[in-house]
Amino acid sequence: MVLRYGELVMLRACDELREFIPDILCYARYSLMETVIIATNLSDNTRKFFFDLSQLLPVYQKAYTNNTVVMIKNIIADE
């Protein structure tokens, strides 16, 4: 449901030096119950990257209390 009806926040993909990587499309869709982060490598090369999640901080500060538990799960390669 969050992919269809959730709010959209664009995110930045960064390398190890915190430099922006322009060929990674990265965004989050969120609702009060869940957040999904989508990242797509638009280049032909394998890339290692990190998410800059600072854009989500204001969302979580408004929507959740201080005692919220956040669970992170990789749904593609869950181990």
HUJO-V31171 format. One record per residue. N is the residue number from 0. PSI is psi in whole degrees, 0 to 359 (* if undefined). Layout:
N	PSI
N	PSI
//
This chain:
0	324
1	329
2	331
3	316
4	354
5	159
6	156
7	134
8	124
9	139
10	164
11	138
12	133
13	155
14	189
15	335
16	11
17	26
18	140
19	137
20	107
21	341
22	17
23	116
24	121
25	129
26	166
27	143
28	131
29	155
30	185
31	341
32	333
33	162
34	136
35	131
36	127
37	131
38	131
39	126
40	114
41	1
42	172
43	352
44	149
45	132
46	140
47	129
48	167
49	152
50	137
51	103
52	12
53	334
54	338
55	343
56	312
57	327
58	311
59	326
60	327
61	323
62	332
63	154
64	175
65	342
66	23
67	138
68	129
69	127
70	130
71	130
72	131
73	108
74	348
75	314
76	55
77	129
78	*
//
